[in-house]
Amino acid sequence: MSLKDNIKAVKDELNSEEKFFEKAVLTERFVKRYKKPLISIVVLIVAILIGMMIKEYLDKSKIESVNSAFTKLQTNADDTEALKILEQNSPALADAFKLHRAVDSGDIEALKKLKSSTDSVVADLASYTVAASTQDAKQLSSYANKSDAIYRDFAILDEAVILLKNNEISKAHMRLRLISEESILYESATALMHYGVK
């Protein structure tokens, strides 16, 4: 290796070290200038991660609490403490349990209370069950006229049966025509249409 090559190699090495130190100085200046915002960002990220872990733990704990309370209610439906836990942590599930219990026992008053449930399915099922259980044609008609009624066709059929019993045959036939051909109750509605025809 010649002296010229050695000098060039040393020069290149000094240039690369100079560039390295230049970058180190720039980085140090950047860190000094933005030290507080960088620390704030790191603290914020750590706080978010800790918050997410705490939320996940609390959600898991809540689910376990709800499952435990629901299991207790399945074995002992009169466990008021378990019902309170269910109402606090999962109001929709508590309302569904109350609906099941009210339907099984035929408790119309409990069903009436559930008509105002925040869970739309529970409220809908309670409304239909109250109307069907009390054999109230007006309530059944009102229920069936709701666009999102789950048991719409059943309500129409129930109402038609009541109307037929009251000898309001033409009214009953008008209601039965509202049941579409795609409905599973269409054949039953068609059969009822022949009732009372002379």
C-alpha positions in Angstrom: 0.0 0.0 0.0 1.4 3.3 -1.0 1.6 6.4 1.1 -1.0 8.1 -1.1 -3.5 5.3 -0.5 -2.8 5.4 3.2 -3.4 9.1 3.3 -6.7 8.7 1.4 -7.8 5.9 3.7 -7.1 8.0 6.8 -8.9 11.0 5.2 -12.0 8.9 4.4 -12.0 7.5 8.0 -11.7 11.0 9.4 -14.6 12.2 7.1 -16.8 9.3 8.3 -16.0 10.0 11.9 -16.6 13.7 11.3 -20.0 12.9 9.8 -20.8 10.6 12.7 -19.9 13.3 15.3 -21.8 15.9 13.3 -24.9 13.7 13.4 -24.4 13.0 17.1 -24.2 16.8 17.8 -27.3 17.4 15.7 -29.2 14.7 17.6 -28.0 16.0 20.9 -29.2 19.5 20.0 -32.6 18.1 18.8 -33.0 16.2 22.0 -32.1 19.2 24.2 -34.4 21.5 22.2 -37.4 19.1 22.3 -36.7 17.3 25.5 -40.0 18.2 27.3 -42.3 17.4 24.3 -40.4 14.1 23.8 -40.7 13.2 27.5 -44.4 14.1 27.4 -45.0 11.9 24.4 -43.2 8.9 26.1 -45.2 9.5 29.3 -48.5 9.8 27.3 -47.8 6.5 25.4 -47.0 4.7 28.7 -50.1 6.2 30.3 -52.3 5.0 27.4 -50.8 1.5 27.5 -51.4 1.3 31.3 -55.0 2.7 30.8 -55.7 0.0 28.1 -54.4 -2.7 30.4 -56.6 -1.5 33.3 -59.6 -1.2 31.0 -59.0 -4.8 29.7 -58.7 -6.1 33.3 -61.9 -4.3 34.4 -63.8 -5.6 31.3 -62.7 -9.1 32.0 -63.6 -8.7 35.7 -67.0 -7.4 34.7 -67.7 -10.3 32.4 -66.7 -12.8 35.0 -69.0 -11.0 37.5 -71.9 -11.1 35.1 -71.3 -14.8 34.2 -71.1 -15.7 37.9 -74.3 -13.8 38.7 -76.2 -15.3 35.8 -75.1 -18.8 36.8 -76.3 -18.2 40.3 -79.7 -16.9 38.9 -80.0 -20.0 36.8 -79.7 -22.2 39.9 -81.7 -19.9 42.2 -84.0 -17.4 40.4 -84.7 -15.7 43.7 -81.1 -14.6 44.4 -81.6 -10.8 44.7 -77.9 -10.1 45.1 -77.0 -11.8 41.9 -79.9 -10.0 40.1 -78.6 -6.6 41.4 -75.1 -7.5 40.1 -76.6 -8.4 36.7 -78.7 -5.2 36.6 -75.6 -3.0 37.3 -73.2 -4.7 34.9 -75.5 -5.9 32.1 -79.0 -4.4 32.2 -80.0 -6.0 28.9 -79.2 -9.5 30.2 -81.0 -8.7 33.5 -84.1 -7.6 31.5 -83.9 -10.8 29.4 -83.7 -12.9 32.6 -86.7 -11.0 34.0 -88.6 -11.5 30.8 -88.0 -15.2 30.8 -89.0 -15.4 34.5 -92.2 -13.3 33.9 -93.2 -15.4 30.9 -92.7 -18.6 32.8 -94.7 -17.5 35.8 -97.3 -15.5 33.7 -96.6 -12.3 35.7 -98.4 -9.7 33.6 -97.3 -6.8 35.9 -93.6 -7.7 35.5 -94.1 -7.9 31.7 -95.8 -4.5 31.7 -92.7 -3.0 33.4 -90.5 -4.7 30.8 -92.3 -3.0 28.0 -90.2 0.1 28.8 -86.9 -1.8 28.8 -83.9 -0.1 27.2 -83.3 -3.4 25.3 -85.5 -3.1 22.2 -85.9 -6.9 21.8 -87.0 -7.4 25.4 -89.4 -4.4 25.2 -90.9 -5.8 22.0 -91.3 -9.4 23.3 -92.8 -8.0 26.5 -95.3 -5.9 24.6 -96.4 -8.8 22.4 -96.7 -11.2 25.4 -98.8 -8.7 27.4 -101.1 -8.1 24.5 -101.4 -11.9 23.7 -101.9 -12.9 27.3 -104.6 -10.4 28.0 -106.3 -11.1 24.7 -106.6 -7.4 24.0 -107.3 -6.9 20.3 -106.4 -3.2 20.5 -103.0 -3.9 22.0 -102.4 -6.6 19.5 -103.3 -4.3 16.6 -101.2 -1.5 18.0 -98.3 -4.0 18.4 -98.7 -5.4 14.9 -98.8 -1.9 13.3 -95.2 -1.2 14.6 -92.8 -1.6 11.7 -90.2 -3.3 13.7 -92.5 -5.7 15.6 -90.8 -9.2 15.9 -94.1 -11.1 16.3 -96.1 -9.0 13.9 -97.8 -11.9 12.1 -98.5 -13.7 15.3 -100.2 -10.6 16.7 -102.3 -10.2 13.6 -103.3 -13.9 13.9 -104.1 -13.5 17.6 -106.2 -10.4 16.9 -108.1 -12.1 14.1 -109.0 -15.0 16.4 -110.3 -12.5 18.9 -112.3 -10.7 16.3 -113.7 -14.0 15.0 -114.8 -14.9 18.5 -116.5 -11.6 18.8 -118.3 -12.3 15.4 -116.4 -9.4 13.7 -115.7 -11.6 10.7 -115.1 -9.0 8.0 -112.7 -7.1 10.3 -110.9 -10.3 11.0 -110.5 -11.1 7.3 -109.1 -7.7 6.7 -106.5 -8.2 9.3 -105.6 -11.7 8.1 -105.0 -10.3 4.6 -102.0 -8.4 6.0 -100.1 -11.6 6.5 -97.9 -12.1 3.5 -97.5 -15.3 1.5 -93.8 -15.6 2.7 -94.9 -15.8 6.3 -94.9 -19.2 8.1 -98.4 -18.2 9.3 -99.9 -17.7 5.8 -101.5 -21.1 5.7 -103.0 -20.6 9.2 -104.3 -17.2 8.1 -105.8 -18.7 4.9 -107.5 -21.4 7.0 -109.0 -18.8 9.4 -110.3 -16.8 6.4 -112.7 -19.6 5.7 -114.0 -19.4 9.3 -117.4 -17.7 9.5 -118.0 -17.7 5.7 -121.5 -18.7 4.9 
